[in-house]
Amino acid sequence: MARLESLKSDEHVPSEIFHRLTDEPRVHVEGQGERYATLRDIAREWQLPKGKFTEWFMTSHGDLYEAALKVRACDLATDALQAALDATPETVGVAKLRAEVALKIAGKWDRARYGDALKVEREVKFTADAGLLSSMGEILARLESRPRPLPALVEEAELVAELLPETQRSA
């Protein structure tokens, strides 16, 4: 933990982590060749607790981590194109799988550029009962045409009751 604390205080460490996440493949995997380093690989190499290291980097430098994923997404998209171009009739199945997986991951890491576009459209409709609108219009016209002393509120209520259709008065 003391090593992690000392790394946290070094201002050059976040850019070094970014460099390790995005530059040429650094990790050799038995039977698969080389691949990019992950935060787990870096923690193991630097002999740090994986969980605490990852938590620190992703919370304190989340924007840098997102940028690293976008760089790698671009590489994955390029790799997908190359796999498709290099495919032969014998290797087309494997090439297709590699290209699809690469594009799927690229779409997750950089949605704006490689992800599926989702456009949501909304339509709002307002409907009103024409009879009710007509009745309200008549009520307002009558009320505005009459002089109204302050104690006339009761009269206005009676006028409104008169103008409402019979079915609405009982409700």
mmCIF file of the C-alpha atoms, coordinates in Angstrom:
data_MODEL
# 
_entry.id   MODEL 
# 
loop_
_atom_site.group_PDB 
_atom_site.id 
_atom_site.type_symbol 
_atom_site.label_atom_id 
_atom_site.label_alt_id 
_atom_site.label_comp_id 
_atom_site.label_asym_id 
_atom_site.label_entity_id 
_atom_site.label_seq_id 
_atom_site.pdbx_PDB_ins_code 
_atom_site.Cartn_x 
_atom_site.Cartn_y 
_atom_site.Cartn_z 
_atom_site.occupancy 
_atom_site.B_iso_or_equiv 
_atom_site.pdbx_formal_charge 
_atom_site.auth_seq_id 
_atom_site.auth_comp_id 
_atom_site.auth_asym_id 
_atom_site.auth_atom_id 
_atom_site.pdbx_PDB_model_num 
ATOM 1   C CA . MET A 1 1   ? 0.000   0.000   0.000   1.00 0.00 ? 1   MET A CA 1 
ATOM 2   C CA . ALA A 1 2   ? 2.910   2.351   0.696   1.00 0.00 ? 2   ALA A CA 1 
ATOM 3   C CA . ARG A 1 3   ? 4.107   1.852   -2.890  1.00 0.00 ? 3   ARG A CA 1 
ATOM 4   C CA . LEU A 1 4   ? 0.661   2.792   -4.203  1.00 0.00 ? 4   LEU A CA 1 
ATOM 5   C CA . GLU A 1 5   ? 0.601   5.930   -2.059  1.00 0.00 ? 5   GLU A CA 1 
ATOM 6   C CA . SER A 1 6   ? 3.994   7.000   -3.415  1.00 0.00 ? 6   SER A CA 1 
ATOM 7   C CA . LEU A 1 7   ? 2.776   6.424   -6.996  1.00 0.00 ? 7   LEU A CA 1 
ATOM 8   C CA . LYS A 1 8   ? -0.310  8.533   -6.334  1.00 0.00 ? 8   LYS A CA 1 
ATOM 9   C CA . SER A 1 9   ? 1.852   11.491  -5.398  1.00 0.00 ? 9   SER A CA 1 
ATOM 10  C CA . ASP A 1 10  ? 4.028   11.262  -8.546  1.00 0.00 ? 10  ASP A CA 1 
ATOM 11  C CA . GLU A 1 11  ? 2.537   13.558  -11.201 1.00 0.00 ? 11  GLU A CA 1 
ATOM 12  C CA . HIS A 1 12  ? 4.127   11.571  -14.062 1.00 0.00 ? 12  HIS A CA 1 
ATOM 13  C CA . VAL A 1 13  ? 2.515   8.234   -13.168 1.00 0.00 ? 13  VAL A CA 1 
ATOM 14  C CA . PRO A 1 14  ? -0.897  8.860   -14.828 1.00 0.00 ? 14  PRO A CA 1 
ATOM 15  C CA . SER A 1 15  ? 0.738   9.668   -18.182 1.00 0.00 ? 15  SER A CA 1 
ATOM 16  C CA . GLU A 1 16  ? 2.967   6.578   -17.822 1.00 0.00 ? 16  GLU A CA 1 
ATOM 17  C CA . ILE A 1 17  ? -0.131  4.445   -17.241 1.00 0.00 ? 17  ILE A CA 1 
ATOM 18  C CA . PHE A 1 18  ? -1.797  6.008   -20.299 1.00 0.00 ? 18  PHE A CA 1 
ATOM 19  C CA . HIS A 1 19  ? 1.348   5.245   -22.302 1.00 0.00 ? 19  HIS A CA 1 
ATOM 20  C CA . ARG A 1 20  ? 1.343   1.615   -21.172 1.00 0.00 ? 20  ARG A CA 1 
ATOM 21  C CA . LEU A 1 21  ? -2.371  1.230   -21.978 1.00 0.00 ? 21  LEU A CA 1 
ATOM 22  C CA . THR A 1 22  ? -2.151  2.693   -25.479 1.00 0.00 ? 22  THR A CA 1 
ATOM 23  C CA . ASP A 1 23  ? 1.292   2.195   -26.975 1.00 0.00 ? 23  ASP A CA 1 
ATOM 24  C CA . GLU A 1 24  ? 2.698   -0.838  -28.711 1.00 0.00 ? 24  GLU A CA 1 
ATOM 25  C CA . PRO A 1 25  ? 1.655   -4.179  -27.246 1.00 0.00 ? 25  PRO A CA 1 
ATOM 26  C CA . ARG A 1 26  ? 3.722   -4.944  -24.171 1.00 0.00 ? 26  ARG A CA 1 
ATOM 27  C CA . VAL A 1 27  ? 2.239   -8.105  -22.696 1.00 0.00 ? 27  VAL A CA 1 
ATOM 28  C CA . HIS A 1 28  ? 3.100   -11.483 -24.145 1.00 0.00 ? 28  HIS A CA 1 
ATOM 29  C CA . VAL A 1 29  ? 0.343   -14.076 -23.790 1.00 0.00 ? 29  VAL A CA 1 
ATOM 30  C CA . GLU A 1 30  ? 1.310   -17.734 -24.230 1.00 0.00 ? 30  GLU A CA 1 
ATOM 31  C CA . GLY A 1 31  ? 0.022   -18.991 -27.582 1.00 0.00 ? 31  GLY A CA 1 
ATOM 32  C CA . GLN A 1 32  ? -1.584  -15.652 -28.516 1.00 0.00 ? 32  GLN A CA 1 
ATOM 33  C CA . GLY A 1 33  ? 1.340   -13.341 -29.068 1.00 0.00 ? 33  GLY A CA 1 
ATOM 34  C CA . GLU A 1 34  ? 1.411   -9.841  -27.680 1.00 0.00 ? 34  GLU A CA 1 
ATOM 35  C CA . ARG A 1 35  ? -1.452  -7.650  -26.554 1.00 0.00 ? 35  ARG A CA 1 
ATOM 36  C CA . TYR A 1 36  ? -1.967  -4.290  -24.959 1.00 0.00 ? 36  TYR A CA 1 
ATOM 37  C CA . ALA A 1 37  ? -1.470  -3.979  -21.226 1.00 0.00 ? 37  ALA A CA 1 
ATOM 38  C CA . THR A 1 38  ? -4.468  -3.671  -18.943 1.00 0.00 ? 38  THR A CA 1 
ATOM 39  C CA . LEU A 1 39  ? -4.690  -1.963  -15.568 1.00 0.00 ? 39  LEU A CA 1 
ATOM 40  C CA . ARG A 1 40  ? -4.435  -5.434  -14.044 1.00 0.00 ? 40  ARG A CA 1 
ATOM 41  C CA . ASP A 1 41  ? -1.206  -6.103  -15.938 1.00 0.00 ? 41  ASP A CA 1 
ATOM 42  C CA . ILE A 1 42  ? 0.285   -2.798  -14.795 1.00 0.00 ? 42  ILE A CA 1 
ATOM 43  C CA . ALA A 1 43  ? -0.688  -3.455  -11.174 1.00 0.00 ? 43  ALA A CA 1 
ATOM 44  C CA . ARG A 1 44  ? 0.925   -6.910  -11.357 1.00 0.00 ? 44  ARG A CA 1 
ATOM 45  C CA . GLU A 1 45  ? 4.083   -5.536  -12.989 1.00 0.00 ? 45  GLU A CA 1 
ATOM 46  C CA . TRP A 1 46  ? 4.401   -2.765  -10.387 1.00 0.00 ? 46  TRP A CA 1 
ATOM 47  C CA . GLN A 1 47  ? 3.509   -5.183  -7.557  1.00 0.00 ? 47  GLN A CA 1 
ATOM 48  C CA . LEU A 1 48  ? 0.448   -3.222  -6.456  1.00 0.00 ? 48  LEU A CA 1 
ATOM 49  C CA . PRO A 1 49  ? -2.916  -4.421  -5.161  1.00 0.00 ? 49  PRO A CA 1 
ATOM 50  C CA . LYS A 1 50  ? -5.003  -4.687  -8.350  1.00 0.00 ? 50  LYS A CA 1 
ATOM 51  C CA . GLY A 1 51  ? -8.284  -3.490  -6.842  1.00 0.00 ? 51  GLY A CA 1 
ATOM 52  C CA . LYS A 1 52  ? -6.911  -0.437  -5.056  1.00 0.00 ? 52  LYS A CA 1 
ATOM 53  C CA . PHE A 1 53  ? -4.731  0.548   -8.026  1.00 0.00 ? 53  PHE A CA 1 
ATOM 54  C CA . THR A 1 54  ? -7.617  0.228   -10.494 1.00 0.00 ? 54  THR A CA 1 
ATOM 55  C CA . GLU A 1 55  ? -10.002 2.079   -8.184  1.00 0.00 ? 55  GLU A CA 1 
ATOM 56  C CA . TRP A 1 56  ? -7.537  4.947   -7.764  1.00 0.00 ? 56  TRP A CA 1 
ATOM 57  C CA . PHE A 1 57  ? -6.783  5.302   -11.471 1.00 0.00 ? 57  PHE A CA 1 
ATOM 58  C CA . MET A 1 58  ? -10.376 5.026   -12.651 1.00 0.00 ? 58  MET A CA 1 
ATOM 59  C CA . THR A 1 59  ? -11.724 7.491   -10.084 1.00 0.00 ? 59  THR A CA 1 
ATOM 60  C CA . SER A 1 60  ? -8.872  10.008  -10.007 1.00 0.00 ? 60  SER A CA 1 
ATOM 61  C CA . HIS A 1 61  ? -7.982  9.774   -13.694 1.00 0.00 ? 61  HIS A CA 1 
ATOM 62  C CA . GLY A 1 62  ? -11.168 8.468   -15.299 1.00 0.00 ? 62  GLY A CA 1 
ATOM 63  C CA . ASP A 1 63  ? -10.913 10.933  -18.181 1.00 0.00 ? 63  ASP A CA 1 
ATOM 64  C CA . LEU A 1 64  ? -7.435  9.655   -19.002 1.00 0.00 ? 64  LEU A CA 1 
ATOM 65  C CA . TYR A 1 65  ? -8.666  6.065   -18.852 1.00 0.00 ? 65  TYR A CA 1 
ATOM 66  C CA . GLU A 1 66  ? -11.576 6.914   -21.191 1.00 0.00 ? 66  GLU A CA 1 
ATOM 67  C CA . ALA A 1 67  ? -9.121  8.559   -23.603 1.00 0.00 ? 67  ALA A CA 1 
ATOM 68  C CA . ALA A 1 68  ? -6.928  5.430   -23.511 1.00 0.00 ? 68  ALA A CA 1 
ATOM 69  C CA . LEU A 1 69  ? -9.935  3.256   -24.349 1.00 0.00 ? 69  LEU A CA 1 
ATOM 70  C CA . LYS A 1 70  ? -10.771 5.515   -27.297 1.00 0.00 ? 70  LYS A CA 1 
ATOM 71  C CA . VAL A 1 71  ? -7.229  5.171   -28.615 1.00 0.00 ? 71  VAL A CA 1 
ATOM 72  C CA . ARG A 1 72  ? -7.492  1.426   -28.336 1.00 0.00 ? 72  ARG A CA 1 
ATOM 73  C CA . ALA A 1 73  ? -10.947 1.456   -29.957 1.00 0.00 ? 73  ALA A CA 1 
ATOM 74  C CA . CYS A 1 74  ? -9.430  3.120   -33.005 1.00 0.00 ? 74  CYS A CA 1 
ATOM 75  C CA . ASP A 1 75  ? -6.785  0.397   -33.151 1.00 0.00 ? 75  ASP A CA 1 
ATOM 76  C CA . LEU A 1 76  ? -9.453  -2.296  -32.836 1.00 0.00 ? 76  LEU A CA 1 
ATOM 77  C CA . ALA A 1 77  ? -11.459 -0.808  -35.711 1.00 0.00 ? 77  ALA A CA 1 
ATOM 78  C CA . THR A 1 78  ? -8.313  -0.718  -37.856 1.00 0.00 ? 78  THR A CA 1 
ATOM 79  C CA . ASP A 1 79  ? -7.546  -4.326  -36.885 1.00 0.00 ? 79  ASP A CA 1 
ATOM 80  C CA . ALA A 1 80  ? -11.101 -5.345  -37.845 1.00 0.00 ? 80  ALA A CA 1 
ATOM 81  C CA . LEU A 1 81  ? -10.708 -3.795  -41.275 1.00 0.00 ? 81  LEU A CA 1 
ATOM 82  C CA . GLN A 1 82  ? -7.331  -5.459  -41.770 1.00 0.00 ? 82  GLN A CA 1 
ATOM 83  C CA . ALA A 1 83  ? -8.709  -8.852  -40.696 1.00 0.00 ? 83  ALA A CA 1 
ATOM 84  C CA . ALA A 1 84  ? -11.467 -8.534  -43.292 1.00 0.00 ? 84  ALA A CA 1 
ATOM 85  C CA . LEU A 1 85  ? -9.039  -7.469  -46.006 1.00 0.00 ? 85  LEU A CA 1 
ATOM 86  C CA . ASP A 1 86  ? -6.598  -10.282 -45.228 1.00 0.00 ? 86  ASP A CA 1 
ATOM 87  C CA . ALA A 1 87  ? -9.263  -13.008 -45.164 1.00 0.00 ? 87  ALA A CA 1 
ATOM 88  C CA . THR A 1 88  ? -8.983  -15.892 -47.576 1.00 0.00 ? 88  THR A CA 1 
ATOM 89  C CA . PRO A 1 89  ? -11.663 -18.454 -48.351 1.00 0.00 ? 89  PRO A CA 1 
ATOM 90  C CA . GLU A 1 90  ? -9.999  -20.737 -45.793 1.00 0.00 ? 90  GLU A CA 1 
ATOM 91  C CA . THR A 1 91  ? -9.773  -18.120 -43.042 1.00 0.00 ? 91  THR A CA 1 
ATOM 92  C CA . VAL A 1 92  ? -12.928 -16.094 -43.616 1.00 0.00 ? 92  VAL A CA 1 
ATOM 93  C CA . GLY A 1 93  ? -14.729 -17.556 -40.581 1.00 0.00 ? 93  GLY A CA 1 
ATOM 94  C CA . VAL A 1 94  ? -11.939 -16.704 -38.162 1.00 0.00 ? 94  VAL A CA 1 
ATOM 95  C CA . ALA A 1 95  ? -11.421 -13.291 -39.778 1.00 0.00 ? 95  ALA A CA 1 
ATOM 96  C CA . LYS A 1 96  ? -15.127 -12.515 -39.492 1.00 0.00 ? 96  LYS A CA 1 
ATOM 97  C CA . LEU A 1 97  ? -15.175 -13.479 -35.825 1.00 0.00 ? 97  LEU A CA 1 
ATOM 98  C CA . ARG A 1 98  ? -12.113 -11.352 -35.073 1.00 0.00 ? 98  ARG A CA 1 
ATOM 99  C CA . ALA A 1 99  ? -13.535 -8.373  -36.955 1.00 0.00 ? 99  ALA A CA 1 
ATOM 100 C CA . GLU A 1 100 ? -16.935 -8.629  -35.241 1.00 0.00 ? 100 GLU A CA 1 
ATOM 101 C CA . VAL A 1 101 ? -15.433 -8.911  -31.763 1.00 0.00 ? 101 VAL A CA 1 
ATOM 102 C CA . ALA A 1 102 ? -13.031 -6.035  -32.413 1.00 0.00 ? 102 ALA A CA 1 
ATOM 103 C CA . LEU A 1 103 ? -15.830 -3.786  -33.682 1.00 0.00 ? 103 LEU A CA 1 
ATOM 104 C CA . LYS A 1 104 ? -18.111 -4.721  -30.787 1.00 0.00 ? 104 LYS A CA 1 
ATOM 105 C CA . ILE A 1 105 ? -15.463 -3.789  -28.228 1.00 0.00 ? 105 ILE A CA 1 
ATOM 106 C CA . ALA A 1 106 ? -14.543 -0.631  -30.169 1.00 0.00 ? 106 ALA A CA 1 
ATOM 107 C CA . GLY A 1 107 ? -18.223 0.324   -30.086 1.00 0.00 ? 107 GLY A CA 1 
ATOM 108 C CA . LYS A 1 108 ? -18.278 -0.035  -26.308 1.00 0.00 ? 108 LYS A CA 1 
ATOM 109 C CA . TRP A 1 109 ? -15.069 1.906   -25.744 1.00 0.00 ? 109 TRP A CA 1 
ATOM 110 C CA . ASP A 1 110 ? -15.892 4.744   -28.172 1.00 0.00 ? 110 ASP A CA 1 
ATOM 111 C CA . ARG A 1 111 ? -19.651 4.805   -28.648 1.00 0.00 ? 111 ARG A CA 1 
ATOM 112 C CA . ALA A 1 112 ? -19.699 8.108   -30.509 1.00 0.00 ? 112 ALA A CA 1 
ATOM 113 C CA . ARG A 1 113 ? -17.403 6.862   -33.248 1.00 0.00 ? 113 ARG A CA 1 
ATOM 114 C CA . TYR A 1 114 ? -17.914 3.090   -33.457 1.00 0.00 ? 114 TYR A CA 1 
ATOM 115 C CA . GLY A 1 115 ? -21.083 2.344   -31.480 1.00 0.00 ? 115 GLY A CA 1 
ATOM 116 C CA . ASP A 1 116 ? -24.609 1.924   -32.690 1.00 0.00 ? 116 ASP A CA 1 
ATOM 117 C CA . ALA A 1 117 ? -26.419 5.209   -33.112 1.00 0.00 ? 117 ALA A CA 1 
ATOM 118 C CA . LEU A 1 118 ? -29.659 5.468   -31.258 1.00 0.00 ? 118 LEU A CA 1 
ATOM 119 C CA . LYS A 1 119 ? -31.957 8.330   -32.061 1.00 0.00 ? 119 LYS A CA 1 
ATOM 120 C CA . VAL A 1 120 ? -35.022 8.877   -29.944 1.00 0.00 ? 120 VAL A CA 1 
ATOM 121 C CA . GLU A 1 121 ? -37.804 10.985  -31.325 1.00 0.00 ? 121 GLU A CA 1 
ATOM 122 C CA . ARG A 1 122 ? -40.787 12.129  -29.345 1.00 0.00 ? 122 ARG A CA 1 
ATOM 123 C CA . GLU A 1 123 ? -44.127 13.286  -30.492 1.00 0.00 ? 123 GLU A CA 1 
ATOM 124 C CA . VAL A 1 124 ? -46.384 15.095  -28.091 1.00 0.00 ? 124 VAL A CA 1 
ATOM 125 C CA . LYS A 1 125 ? -50.076 15.422  -28.836 1.00 0.00 ? 125 LYS A CA 1 
ATOM 126 C CA . PHE A 1 126 ? -52.585 17.533  -26.989 1.00 0.00 ? 126 PHE A CA 1 
ATOM 127 C CA . THR A 1 127 ? -56.256 16.842  -27.437 1.00 0.00 ? 127 THR A CA 1 
ATOM 128 C CA . ALA A 1 128 ? -59.159 18.820  -26.052 1.00 0.00 ? 128 ALA A CA 1 
ATOM 129 C CA . ASP A 1 129 ? -62.921 18.327  -26.116 1.00 0.00 ? 129 ASP A CA 1 
ATOM 130 C CA . ALA A 1 130 ? -64.348 20.807  -28.652 1.00 0.00 ? 130 ALA A CA 1 
ATOM 131 C CA . GLY A 1 131 ? -67.589 21.124  -26.698 1.00 0.00 ? 131 GLY A CA 1 
ATOM 132 C CA . LEU A 1 132 ? -65.759 21.987  -23.507 1.00 0.00 ? 132 LEU A CA 1 
ATOM 133 C CA . LEU A 1 133 ? -63.613 24.559  -25.304 1.00 0.00 ? 133 LEU A CA 1 
ATOM 134 C CA . SER A 1 134 ? -66.708 26.137  -26.848 1.00 0.00 ? 134 SER A CA 1 
ATOM 135 C CA . SER A 1 135 ? -68.458 26.320  -23.465 1.00 0.00 ? 135 SER A CA 1 
ATOM 136 C CA . MET A 1 136 ? -65.406 27.827  -21.831 1.00 0.00 ? 136 MET A CA 1 
ATOM 137 C CA . GLY A 1 137 ? -65.153 30.392  -24.611 1.00 0.00 ? 137 GLY A CA 1 
ATOM 138 C CA . GLU A 1 138 ? -68.760 31.433  -24.082 1.00 0.00 ? 138 GLU A CA 1 
ATOM 139 C CA . ILE A 1 139 ? -68.231 31.690  -20.346 1.00 0.00 ? 139 ILE A CA 1 
ATOM 140 C CA . LEU A 1 140 ? -65.156 33.855  -20.731 1.00 0.00 ? 140 LEU A CA 1 
ATOM 141 C CA . ALA A 1 141 ? -66.839 36.104  -23.303 1.00 0.00 ? 141 ALA A CA 1 
ATOM 142 C CA . ARG A 1 142 ? -69.836 36.676  -21.002 1.00 0.00 ? 142 ARG A CA 1 
ATOM 143 C CA . LEU A 1 143 ? -67.672 37.287  -17.979 1.00 0.00 ? 143 LEU A CA 1 
ATOM 144 C CA . GLU A 1 144 ? -65.496 39.818  -19.756 1.00 0.00 ? 144 GLU A CA 1 
ATOM 145 C CA . SER A 1 145 ? -68.473 41.708  -21.187 1.00 0.00 ? 145 SER A CA 1 
ATOM 146 C CA . ARG A 1 146 ? -70.074 42.264  -17.764 1.00 0.00 ? 146 ARG A CA 1 
ATOM 147 C CA . PRO A 1 147 ? -69.005 44.855  -15.257 1.00 0.00 ? 147 PRO A CA 1 
ATOM 148 C CA . ARG A 1 148 ? -67.845 42.980  -12.184 1.00 0.00 ? 148 ARG A CA 1 
ATOM 149 C CA . PRO A 1 149 ? -67.985 44.452  -8.754  1.00 0.00 ? 149 PRO A CA 1 
ATOM 150 C CA . LEU A 1 150 ? -65.967 42.530  -6.183  1.00 0.00 ? 150 LEU A CA 1 
ATOM 151 C CA . PRO A 1 151 ? -68.960 40.907  -4.443  1.00 0.00 ? 151 PRO A CA 1 
ATOM 152 C CA . ALA A 1 152 ? -70.190 39.495  -7.755  1.00 0.00 ? 152 ALA A CA 1 
ATOM 153 C CA . LEU A 1 153 ? -68.201 36.255  -7.452  1.00 0.00 ? 153 LEU A CA 1 
ATOM 154 C CA . VAL A 1 154 ? -71.361 34.342  -6.525  1.00 0.00 ? 154 VAL A CA 1 
ATOM 155 C CA . GLU A 1 155 ? -73.116 35.604  -9.643  1.00 0.00 ? 155 GLU A CA 1 
ATOM 156 C CA . GLU A 1 156 ? -70.210 34.495  -11.800 1.00 0.00 ? 156 GLU A CA 1 
ATOM 157 C CA . ALA A 1 157 ? -70.345 31.020  -10.324 1.00 0.00 ? 157 ALA A CA 1 
ATOM 158 C CA . GLU A 1 158 ? -74.086 30.839  -11.080 1.00 0.00 ? 158 GLU A CA 1 
ATOM 159 C CA . LEU A 1 159 ? -73.440 31.997  -14.648 1.00 0.00 ? 159 LEU A CA 1 
ATOM 160 C CA . VAL A 1 160 ? -70.816 29.299  -15.124 1.00 0.00 ? 160 VAL A CA 1 
ATOM 161 C CA . ALA A 1 161 ? -73.244 26.709  -13.782 1.00 0.00 ? 161 ALA A CA 1 
ATOM 162 C CA . GLU A 1 162 ? -75.921 27.909  -16.221 1.00 0.00 ? 162 GLU A CA 1 
ATOM 163 C CA . LEU A 1 163 ? -73.666 27.614  -19.237 1.00 0.00 ? 163 LEU A CA 1 
ATOM 164 C CA . LEU A 1 164 ? -72.352 24.141  -18.467 1.00 0.00 ? 164 LEU A CA 1 
ATOM 165 C CA . PRO A 1 165 ? -74.196 21.308  -20.160 1.00 0.00 ? 165 PRO A CA 1 
ATOM 166 C CA . GLU A 1 166 ? -76.601 19.406  -17.909 1.00 0.00 ? 166 GLU A CA 1 
ATOM 167 C CA . THR A 1 167 ? -74.296 16.358  -17.757 1.00 0.00 ? 167 THR A CA 1 
ATOM 168 C CA . GLN A 1 168 ? -71.380 18.386  -16.422 1.00 0.00 ? 168 GLN A CA 1 
ATOM 169 C CA . ARG A 1 169 ? -73.438 20.227  -13.756 1.00 0.00 ? 169 ARG A CA 1 
ATOM 170 C CA . SER A 1 170 ? -74.284 17.091  -11.830 1.00 0.00 ? 170 SER A CA 1 
ATOM 171 C CA . ALA A 1 171 ? -70.693 15.833  -11.828 1.00 0.00 ? 171 ALA A CA 1 
# 
